[in-house]
Amino acid sequence: MVEHTRTLDFKIAFAMGLGTMIAAGIFSLSGTAVAAIGSSAVLAFVIAALVAGITAASYSEFASIYSENGGGYLFSSRTFEHDTLTYAVGVMLFLGYTGTTAFYLATMDEWFFRFILPESLQFLPHGTTGVLGAVLLGMLNARGTEESGTFQLFVTGAKVAVLVAFVGGAFAYRGPTTAFGTFAGRFSPDAVGIVTIAALAFITFFGFSAIAASAGEIIEPRRTVPLAIAASIVTVTVLYALVIVAMVNSPVPASVIAEEGETAMGRVAAGFIGPAGRSLIVAGAVFSMVSASNASILAASGIGSLMGRLGQAPRPFSRLHPRFNTPFWSIVTATATIVALIAVFIGVFPAEGGTVPIDLSVSLPVVGFLTLTELGLTTLTGFATLNLLLPLSVVNVALIYSRRRYPDITRGFRVPGVPYLPALGVVANVALIYNLPIKGVVTGLALFAVLLLAYLVWGGAPEVEELFERVVPPTRGAGGATGEGERAAETESEDRFRILVAVARPDRAPRYVRLAAMLGRLQHGEPLVEVINVTQIPEQTPSEAAEDTAADRVERIQQLLAADEIAADYTVEGHICRDVAFDIVQTARDDGADLILMGYPEEHTRVAETVEFTAPCGVLFASGFTDMTDVNVVNVGAGGGPHHMDLLPLVERMGQDGAELHVINVTPEGNQGRPENTENTIAELSDAPSVQVHHLTSVSIAEGLVDQATENGGILVIGATRTRRLRRWVFGSTPDNVIDLANREGLPVLVYASSRGVQGPIEDYVYPLYRYLTGRRRSRASEPAPRETNQ
């Protein structure tokens, strides 16, 4: 059952914010900041913290109202009615989170090359370990937020301990009095430099938004999110100040710190504590980059998922993985974007060859020597920070507008000084943008313009809620009292097997419900059959015009089911929609269906194809079933491929329930196909009391299956083919031909399509090749078997 649950408590939410803030900013920018403005780096970090704190307050108020994933994008979409504006906020936040993650992982990559990778691996291109880290973190987040949250808590605790050890080493080396005295004497009056460092350091305080962006995963978010945001910002500001004090007291000269760039902190730690100190800081730096990246990927995928649900991103972004319950395709897209950003900014922006002198007088008041990747990292910082600051400004404006538009809405937390404090936040954000590296700003604006143009050309898609409407809510049938407006899933235990029966023609409902009940009982326990009838609304037709039709159809289905006295627990509901396939699939997701049963496509093949490709569970397509259909005899092909193998457990349970099982192995004559191997099929049916195997030759596999099944009686069950992607047919040649022939003989047929994860599309292409190659080897090894029957 694909059901979303909250799994992150306060300590993990706090660790998420803390882990995102304690990252590349402190381990990379601290060295550059101290080399440029000395002790005034503390002022720069405090300024960045204050600017972030203003918007963090706005985030906290919104999070106390809207407790879902999405962060600033969610808040903007709930406040403004302008689709283009909310899209702009969403796409820039997505780029901001992924750009921030790319910055973290690219910085981690430099630490790897500087301190960890042996000389024998130094030939690898810069960015290699960053890309590998992105892929591994993407896989971790795809498996579940609870796993990534626990990982976040562990790694954050480790790096906080490292920072405490680093600061402790500095005070032990200098002595507390000397350390603070040295710090007090090295302040710089360079106001421009302070503001410039603050602009670059802002990225380190953006972790608060990762908490709000993941509010849908957090337990008691209205209380937990504001507390976690406030606690993380205060904690990080104190830690950063102490680290700057330690850096100012370094025995390493400022010129050397400037040369070391983003790895300077490791050199300083070696001066305090020796080689062990450097190793400790290297470990802490890697922990920091990894945990910050983990939280940012989680936040980016939450925004992508919400954009998909609201129709401002591809629809698959909103789909939950049937096993892990995560927005899988949103995570995949975020991971791919991070990899692309690392490759572009590390591979395109650096100058060619070795170390190059870079005049940073425009963006930093210091002239130093940077490694190849530092120019790329500085530009990447500007790119990411731009895409964070602009949407944050919109969120501050949204808070002002929300107070006026929704004065009576319940707010668990209220920002003081509205509208003045949010307005100050907007001004501060714009001021920081003015001081960002120009290449990063230009690159960010250019990419945003391309994405905005693409959206305007596309026009977006309807929201999920707009695509279908439950006109007639679920109404209980036999075995339960009527409870209109109440989801059956809310009244039944979670372990109950659910079958969603999509009925296009009311008169077929009784036979399909009866079949569904029989299949459900094979799963042990009484199943719940959920019957839906979907009335499609033509384009440009108001939904009201179809409501009466939908209600009449549901009433007719209820009458037919009641008259048939079906001994099953079922509900009936009526929908109206513009996309029938989407309605069926989304209902299966919302209700946690374990199986979908529907008629084999006679006219609307696109509907069946979409359901098969995107359903979160297995799908059975039925053809030729009548009220008198005998299901005590089950014929199954020898088959092959994933659909066939996934079908066999159901066939085996039919046999255990008393049905006669017949496995039909057809060797086609001439070049009409290839013979199948019965060994795997028989092995999967080993727990059935008896299995009869039929070996025969025929003009085609389809003819052989239908002829033998007709002779045996009962029903024929086959798996959908994996060749459909290449041929662009709904199920491929064999199932279609079987249905055509079976209709002539009056033979009922079930075609099964298993649920498909990421491997599904790959199998679509790989399996036909595998089938061809193994078929050639088998045909060379043996001649076709003569027709025979093994009883």
Stockholm file with secondary structure:
# STOCKHOLM 1.0

chainA/1-791         MVEHTRTLDFKIAFAMGLGTMIAAGIFSLSGTAVAAIGSSAVLAFVIAALVAGITAASYSEFASIYSENGGGYLFSSRTFEHDTLTYAVGVMLFLGYTGTTAFYLATMDEWFFRFILPESLQFLPHGTTGVLGAVLLGMLNARGTEESGTFQLFVTGAKVAVLVAFVGGAFAYRGPTTAFGTFAGRFSPDAVGIVTIAALAFITFFGFSAIAASAGEIIEPRRTVPLAIAASIVTVTVLYALVIVAMVNSPVPASVIAEEGETAMGRVAAGFIGPAGRSLIVAGAVFSMVSASNASILAASGIGSLMGRLGQAPRPFSRLHPRFNTPFWSIVTATATIVALIAVFIGVFPAEGGTVPIDLSVSLPVVGFLTLTELGLTTLTGFATLNLLLPLSVVNVALIYSRRRYPDITRGFRVPGVPYLPALGVVANVALIYNLPIKGVVTGLALFAVLLLAYLVWGGAPEVEELFERVVPPTRGAGGATGEGERAAETESEDRFRILVAVARPDRAPRYVRLAAMLGRLQHGEPLVEVINVTQIPEQTPSEAAEDTAADRVERIQQLLAADEIAADYTVEGHICRDVAFDIVQTARDDGADLILMGYPEEHTRVAETVEFTAPCGVLFASGFTDMTDVNVVNVGAGGGPHHMDLLPLVERMGQDGAELHVINVTPEGNQGRPENTENTIAELSDAPSVQVHHLTSVSIAEGLVDQATENGGILVIGATRTRRLRRWVFGSTPDNVIDLANREGLPVLVYASSRGVQGPIEDYVYPLYRYLTGRRRSRASEPAPRETNQ
#=GR chainA/1-791 SS CCCCCCCBCHHHHHHHHHHHHSSHIIIIIHHHHHHHHBTTHHHHHHHHHHHHHHHHHHHHHHHTTCCSBTHHHHHHHHHCCCHHHHHHHHHHHHHHHHHHHHHHHHHHHHHIIIIISCGGGTTSCTTHHHHHHHHHHHHHHHHCHHHHHHHHHHHHHHHHHHHHHHHHHHHHHHCHHHHHHHHHTTBCCCHHHHHHHHHHHGGGGTHHHHHHHBGGGBSSHHHHHHHHHHHHHHHHHHHHHHHHHHHHTCSSCHHHHHHHGGGHHHHHHHHHHCHHHHHHHHHHHHHHHHHHHHHHHHHHHHHHHHHHHTTSSCGGGGCCCTTTCSCHHHHHHHHHHHHHHHHHHHHTSSCSSSCEEEECTTTSSCEEEECHHHHHHHHHHHHHHHHHHHHHHHHHHHHHHHHHHCTTSCCSSCCTTTTHHHHHHHHHHHHHHHTSCHHHHHHHHHHHHHHHHHHHHHCCCCCHHHHEEEEEEEEECTTSCCCTTCCGGGTSCTTSCEEEEECSSGGGHHHHHHHHHHHHHTTSSCCEEEEEEEEECCTTCCTHHHHHHHHHHHHHHHHHHHHHTCCSEEEEEEEEESCHHHHHHHHHHHHTCSEEEEECCSSCHHHHHHHHHHCSSEEEEEESCCTTCCCSEEEEECCCSHHHHHHHHHHHHHHHTTCEEEEEEEEESTTSCCCCCHHHHHHHTTTSSCEEEEEEEESSHHHHHHHHHHHHCSEEEEECCSCHHHHTCSSCHHHHHHHHHHHHHTCCEEEEECCCCTHHHHHHHHHHHHHHHHHHHHHHHCCCCCCEEEC
#=GC SS_cons         CCCCCCCBCHHHHHHHHHHHHSSHIIIIIHHHHHHHHBTTHHHHHHHHHHHHHHHHHHHHHHHTTCCSBTHHHHHHHHHCCCHHHHHHHHHHHHHHHHHHHHHHHHHHHHHIIIIISCGGGTTSCTTHHHHHHHHHHHHHHHHCHHHHHHHHHHHHHHHHHHHHHHHHHHHHHHCHHHHHHHHHTTBCCCHHHHHHHHHHHGGGGTHHHHHHHBGGGBSSHHHHHHHHHHHHHHHHHHHHHHHHHHHHTCSSCHHHHHHHGGGHHHHHHHHHHCHHHHHHHHHHHHHHHHHHHHHHHHHHHHHHHHHHHTTSSCGGGGCCCTTTCSCHHHHHHHHHHHHHHHHHHHHTSSCSSSCEEEECTTTSSCEEEECHHHHHHHHHHHHHHHHHHHHHHHHHHHHHHHHHHCTTSCCSSCCTTTTHHHHHHHHHHHHHHHTSCHHHHHHHHHHHHHHHHHHHHHCCCCCHHHHEEEEEEEEECTTSCCCTTCCGGGTSCTTSCEEEEECSSGGGHHHHHHHHHHHHHTTSSCCEEEEEEEEECCTTCCTHHHHHHHHHHHHHHHHHHHHHTCCSEEEEEEEEESCHHHHHHHHHHHHTCSEEEEECCSSCHHHHHHHHHHCSSEEEEEESCCTTCCCSEEEEECCCSHHHHHHHHHHHHHHHTTCEEEEEEEEESTTSCCCCCHHHHHHHTTTSSCEEEEEEEESSHHHHHHHHHHHHCSEEEEECCSCHHHHTCSSCHHHHHHHHHHHHHTCCEEEEECCCCTHHHHHHHHHHHHHHHHHHHHHHHCCCCCCEEEC
//
